[in-house]
């Protein structure tokens, strides 16, 4: 079993982006943050809060990204015009110069 932080982050993000599971993931994250059962117990002074801070920041960043995307969709703006420099890129044939 290949476990990595990146795969866990990708799984969590894909669940939040799926509207079918979004509410359950948010509620589960809030229950995890409020429950005394943690990956690293909160009894340890600083280290105990690290997992809570990481999960809370992940939840806030993903929800803010979803809110911004939803707001832009309602407003009718298109991100591809503003942030896509590849649409204005010109292909050039490279020549080796010695």
N, C-alpha and C positions, 0 to 999 in steps of 0.2 A: 504494500500500500504506500503510494507516494503522497506524503503529507507535506504541505508547505503553507506558509502564511498567505502567499499570493493566491493559491487555490481556494483557501477559506474566504478570502476577501472577494474573489470572483463569485463564489457561490452565494455569499451574503448579498452582494450587489445585484446579482441576477434575480434573487428572490424579492428584493425591494422594488426592482423595476417591473416585476410581474404584478399587475393590479389585483390578480386573484389572491395572492398571498401577502400583499403589502401590509394590510391591517394586522394580520397574525404575526408577522415578523416584527412590526413596531411594538405590539403588545408583549411579545416574547422578550424583546430586548429590554423593555421597561421593567418587566417582571424580573429578569436576570439582574438588572442594575439595583433593584430594590431588595432582592432576596439576600439572605445571609450566606447562601451557597454560591461560591465563586470558584473560578479556576485557581486563582491565588487568593486565599482568605484575607479579608480586610483587617485581620488581627495584626498583621505585619504593617508597621507604620507607613512607609512610602510605597513599597513594592505591592502591597495589597490593593492600593488604589489604581495602579497602572492599568490593569485589565479593564477596570470600570471606565477610566478616562479614554482608553483606546476605543472601546466599544461605543461609548457615548459620542466621541468625535466622529467615528465612522457613521453612526446613525444620523447625526446632525449634518454632516457633509453630503451624504447621499440624499437626504430629504430636502436639503436646500437646493441641490442640483435638480431634483425632480420638480420642485416648486418653481424654479427659474425657467425650466423647460416648459412647464405648463403655462406659466405666465406669458412666455414668448409665443407659444402656440395660440393662446387666446388673443394676444395683441396682433398677431399676424406677421411678425417679423421673421425673417429667414436668416439663420445663422450662416448659411453657406456663402452669402454675399459678403458678409463682414469678415469672417475668420478663415476663409479658405483661400490662401495665396496660391494653392496648386491650380485653381481655376484660371489664374492669370499667368501661369508658367508657360514659357515657350521652350519647346524641345529643340536642342541644338546638337549637331553632330560634332563630336570631339575629334581633334586632330592632334597627334603627338608632335611636339616641337622639340628638337634637340639642340 
